[in-house]
Amino acid sequence: MNSLLKSMMAGLLAISFACSQNKTEEKSNQSINKKEVTAKDILGNSNYLAMSYGGYRVKSRDVQPTIVQIKEDMKILSAIGVKILRTYNVQLAQASNILKAIKELKAKDPNFEMYVMLGAWIDCKNAWTDQAPDHNVESEQNADEIARAVALANQYPDIVKIIAVGNEAMVKWAESYYVQPEVILKWVNHLQSLKQSKQLPKDLWITSSDDFASWGGGDSLYHTEELAQLVKAVDYISMHTYAYHNTHYNPQFWHSTLEEDNLSDIEKVNAAMLRAMKFAMVQYDSVSNYMKSLGVNKPIHIGETGWATVSDGLYGPDGSRATDEYKQGLYYKHMRDWTNSSRISCFYFEAFDEQWKDAANPTGSENHFGLFDLEGQAKFALWDKVDQGVFDKLTRDGNAIGKSHQGDRVALMSEVNAPPVPVHNH
């Protein structure tokens, strides 16, 4: 009996020790999982997909999306693996409301993850006024915009992981508001100095989000000493690339060739969309090559790229024929496949359609870059996610998340046009 008792006691002690060890390991894993992540951890990490987000529902930004609406959108984006959002300005309530919404979602569910690349809008003097823009002098409003971004980064250090100084603020075709690189450099250096003096979190990354040309990947007119200093000052380069717009402005890669004459229209489309991805890759490499020519080697991520699904203008049936949901779906897949495998973050533009961008023209392409339409219907790029049930029980403004075109692929494909063939090919 004593030996049996001893045996039982030994067994209980072994079980107790094993349970204790398991609990210790669980706590260790939990502490790792709850470790505060940094920009360095999440950028280039395919477990943290990136997306540009506005969330505006109506034709004017005078009506800001509510916290309830933003929470709905956050849950929808989280369902497809998005964990980093990019915003564009902090003048309006939208950015601070996003941060509040994320904080409330995290309080309710500690496992909810969403981080923010917080944009601070930068303008030149007289931008968006009836006076001529002065591209050599910055707007007096920039200082307040930077101060607001700093305040929000300090208020939400567990959510804000990046501050981007300006959006396409240096590229020359932004004729209404662009500034010289020294303005961006000034504010990037200011934010870096706040990190050094512990007035901003030390792991917060600072960048500027701009066209590939502004980062030295195109015309040599951008290759200035100030740009070289900026490349060295940022924590990483955030570059934009838009094969979509170049189907009109630089269409050599887009047009069907004589060698494709024997292909079906859909085969021509598929080939063109692969070329569109390669176009983006070439622009990425051009920025990388310029950066390395300066003796710099730091991460480059894609701050913006996308493909519209409706256009009545330069990219529609009478223009480059680039615009439809099928092509957007291919571009989205190709870009995710490439960037995920290459450890590049791609802030895809954009999450939801926004009709304020070209309010006077409902079929303007700027209103239709979303992967979801205004009612929350998933466009073709995300039909597979609907089939997988990831949106079950999720809604947007009372609408269940379903497929665009009611899931009718024949109807969707009826809108697809093959790229044009240049006249000189015949």
N, C-alpha and C positions, 0 to 999 in steps of 0.2 A: 504493500500500500504506500509506504514511504517512497519507494523507488518510482511508483506510478505518479505520486504527487510531485516528486522532483522533476520527472519527465514533463508533466503538464506545466509546471512553473517555468521550466526552461523553454518550452514551446511558446508560452505566453510572453516571456521576456523577448524571445526572438521576433514574435509578431509585433510587439510593442516597439522594438528597435527599428524594425522594418518600416512601420508606420511613421515613426519619428523621422527616419531618414527620408521617406517619401515626402513628408510635409516640409522638411528642410529644402529638398530639391524643388518642390512646388513654389515655396516662398522665393527661392533663388530665381526660378524662371519668371515669377511674377515681377520681381524687382527688375529683371532685364526687360520684360515687356513694358513695364511702366517707366523705364529710363527715359528721361526727357530727350527726344530726338532733336537733331540739329539739321540745318539746311544741308550740311555735308552728308548726313545719313540718308536723307530722303531724295535729294536731287540725283538723278541717274539710277534710281532704284525702281525697278519695274513693279514692285509691290505698292508703290505710291504714284499712281497715275496722276497726271497734271491736266488742268483744264482752265480755260478762261471763262469767267462767269460775270454776268451782269444781273440777270434776273428781272429786268424791267418788263412789265406786261403791256403797258399802254403806249400811246404815241408821243408821250412827253415824259421826260425825266422829272417833271414837277411832281409826278406821282411816284413815290419811292416804293419799292417792294417792301412789304411788311415782314416783321420777324417770323410770323406764322408762315408766310409764303416762302421765305428763305429756308426755313426748316424743312418744308416739303421738298424743296429743290436739293438741299443737302442730302436728304435721305435717298433721293433718286440717284444722285451722283455717286454717293457712297456705294450704292447697289452695283454699280459697274466698275468699282475699284478705284474711283477717283478719291485722292486724299490730299491733294494740293490744289488750291484755287488761286487764280490770278485776278486781282482787281486793278482799277486804273486810276482812281483819284480818291482823295479824302475830303474834298469840299462838301460833297453831298452825304446824306445819312446812310447811303447804301453800304459803304465799307464798314462803318462802325456797327451797323445792324447785322451784317454778316458775322462779325466777331461776337456780338452778343448771342446770336442764334447758335453759333458753334459752341460757345461756352455753356449755354443752357442744354444743348443736346449731350454734351460731355457730362454735365452734372447728372442728367437722368440715366445715361448709359456710359460708365467709365471706359468701356471698350470702343466707344465711337472716336474715330480719328479723322480730323480734317485740319489742315494747316493752310496758311495764307502767304502768298507773295503779294505784299501790299504796295500798290502803285501810288506814287506821288506825281501828280500832273505838273508838267513844266511848260511854260509858255514864254514867248518873246513879248516885248513891249507892244501894246496896241493889238494883241491877238484877239480875234473874234469881235472886233469893233469896226466902226465905219472909217477908222483911220488906217493909214498904211502900216502894216507890220514892220517893226524895226528889229530885224533879225540879229543885230549886233548888241542889243540891249535886252536884258531879261525883264519879264513882268515883275512889278512890285509885289504881286500876289504869291510869288514862288516861295518866299521865306515863310509865310504863314502855312503854305501847303506842306513844306518840309517839317515845320514844327508840329503840325497835326499828325503827320505820319510817325514822328518820334514819340509823341504822347501815346498813340495807339499801340506802338510796338512795346512800349514799357508797361502799358496797361494789360496787354495780352501776350506776355512773352512765351507762353506755352503754345500759342497759336500762330503768331506772326513770326515767320522764320527768315523772311527776305523782305527788303525794301528795294523797290525799283524806282530809280530817279528818272522820271520822264517816260513817255510812250511815243515812239517814233518822233522824238523831239529834236533829233539832229538831221534827219534825212531831208534833202533839199526839196523833194516834192511835197512835203507838208507845208505848203506855202502860207497857210494861215497863221502858223505859230512856231515854226522851227527856230531853234537857238543854235549858237555856235558850241562846239564841244567843250570850250572852257567853262561854260555855264554848268553843264552836267558835271564836269570835273570838280568844280568848286563845291557842289553839293555832295558829291560822293566823298570827297576829302573831308567835308564837314561831318558827315555821318561816321566815317571811319575814325575821326578824332573823338567823337562821342563814345565810340566803343572803347578806345584806348583810355579814356578818362572815366570809364565805367558808368557813363550816363546812358548807355544802351547795352543790351546783352552782348557779351563778347563773341558768342557764336552766331549772332545775327549776320547774314550775308547781305552785302550791298552790291547792286548792279544798276545798269540802265537797260531798258528793253527797247531795241531799235532794229531797223531794217539791216539786212546783211551788209548793204553798201556802207551804212554808217559805221560799221565795225571793220571797214577796210577791205571788205570782200569784193568790191566792185571798182568803180572809177577811182583813179589815183588822186582826184581832187580832194578826196576824204583823208588822204594819207598825210595828216598834219602832226606836228609835234604834240599838240594838245590831245589828239586822239591817242597817240602813243602813250602819253601819260595816263589817260583814262583807262586804257587796256591794262596798265600796270596797277591802277588804283582799285579797280573793282575786284570782288571776290570770285566772280565768274562772269562770262559774257552771255547775255541773253539776246539772241538774234532772231529776227523774223524772216520767214521765207514764204513766198506766195506764188507757187507755180500757177495757181488758178488765175491770178491777174495777168500773169505773163502769157497765158494763152492768147491774149490780145496784144500786149505790149512787146513781147519777145517770143513770137509764136513758132520759131523754127523747130523746137523740140516737140511741139504739139501737133503740127500738121501731119496727116497721113502721107506716106511716101509711095513712090512707084512700086517699090518692093512689096508693099502691102495690098496691091491691087487685087490679088487673088484671095484676100481674106474677107470673111464676113464682116458686117458692120460691128457686131459685138466683139469680134476678135480685134478689130481696129481700135475700138474703145479700150479694151483690156491692154493692148500694147501701149496706147497713149498714156494710160494711167501709170504704167510702170515707168514710162519716161518722165512723168510728172514727179514721181518719187525720186528718180535719179537727178532731176533738175534741182530738187531740194538738197540732195546729197552734195552736188557740185557746189552750191552756194555755201553749205556748211563747211566744206573743205576749203573754200576760198577764204573764209574768215579764219579758219584754223591756220592756214598757210601764212596769212598776214600777221596773225598773232605771233607765230613762231619766228617770223622774220624780225620781230622786235626783241627776240630772246626771251619771250614769255611762254610759259606752258601752264595753263590753268583750264578748268572745265569750261566747255561751251555747251549751253543748252538752248533749245528752241523755245523762245518766249511766245511765239505766235505762228501758227500756220492753220489753214483751213480751206474749205471748199463749199461754195454756196449751192443751194438746191433749186433756186428760182432766180431768173434774171430776164429782164426785158431789154437789156442794153447790150453792152459790148461783149458779154459772155453768153448771150442767149442764142436761140435758134438762128437768128439773122446775123449773129456775130461769130464768136469763136466756137459756139456749140459746146461749151465746156460744162454747162450747168444742168444737173439733174441729181436725183438721189442715188442712182446707181453709181455714178462717178464719185460722189462724195463717199459712199460706202467703201469703194475700192481705195480711195486716197486715205481714208481714216485707217483702214486695215494695214495698208502698206507702210504708212508712217509709224503706226504703233509697232509693227513687226520690226522695222529697221531700228527705231530709237530704243525700244526695249532691249533688243539684242546687243545694242552698242553702248548701253548704259548712258543714254542721253535722255534727259527729261524733255517731253514735248507738251507744252501748254497749248493743247488743241483749241482752236477758235471755231466754234464756241459751244457752250453747253446747250442753251436754249435760244430760239429765234427771239429777236428784239425789234419791234416795229418803230421805235423812235429814231433809229439811225437814218432812215430815209422816209420820214413820216409822210411826205407829200406824194410818194410813189410806192404804193403797196407791193409792187412786183420788183422793186429795186433789190439788187443782189445783197446789199448790206443788211437787209432785214432778214436774210434767210441762210445764215451760216450755222445755225444751231443743229445739233444732233437730235434735238427734240423740237417740235413746233410749239407754238404758243399754248396750245391746249394740252401739251405734255405727251403728244403722240410720238413714239420713237420712229425716227426715220430709218431708212433701209440699213444704215450702218449698224443699227442696234436691234434689228429684228430678231437676231439669234438670242439676244438677252431676254426679249419678251418670251420667246419659246422656252427658255430655261427657267422662267418663272421668277426672275430676280426682282421684278417690280410688283409681284403679288401684294395686295393690300396697300400699295403706295398710290397716291393721287397727286394731281396738280390742279389746284383751284377747283376741286370737286370732280375732276375727270380721272378715271382709271387710266393707267398707262398701257396703251395698246399700240398697234402698228399703224403707221401712216398708210394711206390707200386701203384701209381696212385689211391690210395684209395681202392685197391682190397684186401678185408679182407681174401678171400680164399687163395690168393697168400701169404699174410703175415703169415697166420696160417700154411701153408705148411712147414714153416721153424722152427716150434716150436717142440722141443723135450722134453719129460718128463724126470725128473731127473733119474739118474741111481739107480738101486737097489743093495745094497752091497751084495757081494757073500755070506756072513755069514747069510743073511736073508733066505737062502734056505736050 
